Amino acid sequence: MQDIVIILVMTLPMLLFSVYPGLKLGDYLEEKYNIEETTKRKVVIITTIVFTLTLSSLLYYL
């Protein structure tokens, strides 16, 4: 349980580093597949959250 709390606390500063990949993926999908703006926002938010949790977990366990 303590590991999960530490990882979640580490995600807050990692948001600064993980917004850019989410924005780039959203722009790419909008340009390539002509997705709507609401779908693009969902992709950006989900990508940012997943990338943040992955980065925090890697930093904690490595």
C-alpha positions in Angstrom: 0.0 0.0 0.0 2.8 2.4 0.8 4.4 1.8 -2.6 1.2 2.8 -4.3 1.0 6.0 -2.3 4.6 6.9 -3.1 4.0 6.3 -6.8 0.9 8.5 -6.8 2.7 11.3 -5.0 5.5 11.1 -7.6 2.9 11.4 -10.4 2.3 15.1 -9.5 5.7 16.4 -10.6 5.8 13.9 -13.5 2.7 15.7 -15.0 5.1 18.4 -16.2 7.0 15.9 -18.3 4.2 13.9 -19.6 1.8 16.5 -21.0 3.9 17.0 -24.2 3.7 13.3 -25.4 -0.1 13.4 -24.8 -0.5 16.6 -26.8 1.7 15.3 -29.7 -0.3 12.1 -29.9 -3.6 14.0 -29.9 -2.4 16.3 -32.7 -1.1 13.3 -34.7 -4.4 11.4 -34.4 -6.4 14.6 -35.2 -4.3 15.1 -38.4 -4.0 11.5 -39.5 -7.5 10.2 -38.7 -9.5 13.4 -38.5 -10.9 12.8 -35.0 -13.2 15.2 -33.2 -12.1 17.6 -30.6 -13.8 15.8 -27.7 -12.1 12.6 -28.7 -8.8 14.4 -29.0 -9.1 15.7 -25.5 -9.9 12.2 -24.1 -6.8 10.8 -25.9 -4.6 13.6 -24.5 -5.9 13.1 -20.9 -5.6 9.3 -21.0 -2.2 9.3 -22.6 -0.9 11.8 -20.0 -2.2 9.8 -17.1 -0.8 6.5 -18.4 2.5 8.0 -19.3 2.7 9.7 -15.9 2.0 6.5 -14.0 4.4 4.5 -16.1 7.2 7.0 -15.7 6.6 7.2 -11.9 6.5 3.5 -11.5 9.8 3.1 -13.5 11.5 5.7 -11.4 10.4 4.1 -8.2 11.2 0.5 -9.0 14.4 1.1 -10.9 
